[in-house]
Amino acid sequence: MNAVQISRDIVLEPADNRRLANLCGQFDEHLRQIERRLNVDIASRGNHFRITGPPGAAQAGSDVLLSLFEMTDTERLDPERVHMMLQESQMSDGELLPANSDSEAGDDVTITTQRKTIRPRGANQSGYVKSIRKHDLAFGIGPAGTGKTYLAVACAIEALSDEEVRRIVLVRPAVEAGERLGFLPGDMSQKVDPYLRPMYDALYDMIGAEHVTRLIERNVIEIAPLAFMRGRSLNESFVILDEAQNTSTEQMKMFLTRIGFGSHAVVTGDVTQIDLPNGQMSGLKHAMNILSDVKGIGFTMFSPNDVVRHPLVRRIVEAYEAHDDDR
């Protein structure tokens, strides 16, 4: 039996050919992108558009087109921007929720940094930012591409700018796919830098490379491997432990007990990508089991629906999850 199909007609005003061309993209690539993602058909004549598909999808398609057309007045659209707008429609089990369905929660968790304003995409990312702001210790757990590290770094920069903390400490375990630091060329800094590159990239994107360099020179921003945290007590700091699935249980306990007065800590990781030796328990999985009911700690669990990278990444994550479930 065929699913119910409906059509929604919208008229975009003003009928500006420049803005309509921006909306549709070269050879209507933006319209085709929306059709593929929402499983709808879009017909257009001038500034009149008809969206045909299942009721939820047709409504979401109308909302996306209206939102994108509004943007054409001030910016040039590209496939990535269209993808981000589609992501806000939060497709789940074939049903589509309106963009910003969490009572437009994204509006009250906007993060402003020196170079850009960052708004969480969807209800789960909004909840993650709120959890970071509310709790002294917050966990963000889920697959690649869900914004766990990026949003945590943004919150750290915001806290530093608002003088809630005096410095930012970014930490990662130096364990990747079985490689060991001793086999890599260079001094300790050169050995460690490749493991910390994602956090450098986030900092550069938000406040610029020159500003980051100055803050690192003044020890306002510290980027270090997890092993260097032993024996320290971090007061008035915003501490982020990235790739926490690659910590041992002892390392995780050591890190969590470094948190000092006036500090915030965020732990991010993906328990499906553990690079520890076979048989070794992940510190992140262990912490999830024993800390879930501890007061003052927030947990945000991300799913493939929260992936904000290329749409293919989401499908890859889902395929791997399905394979693991079958096993």
Sequence and secondary structure as in RCSB ss.txt:
>XXXX:A:sequence
MNAVQISRDIVLEPADNRRLANLCGQFDEHLRQIERRLNVDIASRGNHFRITGPPGAAQAGSDVLLSLFEMTDTE
RLDPERVHMMLQESQMSDGELLPANSDSEAGDDVTITTQRKTIRPRGANQSGYVKSIRKHDLAFGIGPAGTGKTY
LAVACAIEALSDEEVRRIVLVRPAVEAGERLGFLPGDMSQKVDPYLRPMYDALYDMIGAEHVTRLIERNVIEIAP
LAFMRGRSLNESFVILDEAQNTSTEQMKMFLTRIGFGSHAVVTGDVTQIDLPNGQMSGLKHAMNILSDVKGIGFT
MFSPNDVVRHPLVRRIVEAYEAHDDDR
>XXXX:A:secstr
     EEEEEE SS  HHHHHHHH GGGHHHHHHHHHHT EEEEETTEEEEEESHHHHHHHHHHHHHHHHHTTTS
   HHHHHHHHHTT EETTEE  TTTTTTGGGGG EE SS EE   HHHHHHHHHHHHH SEEEEE  TTSSHHH
HHHHHHHHHHHTTS SEEEEEE   BTTB GGGS S HHHHHHHHHHHHHHHHHHHH HHHHHHHHHTTSEEEEE
GGGGTT  B SEEEEE SGGGS HHHHHHHHTTB TT EEEEEE TT   S TT   HHHHHHHHHTT TTEEEE
E  GGG  S HHHHHHHHHHHHHHHH 
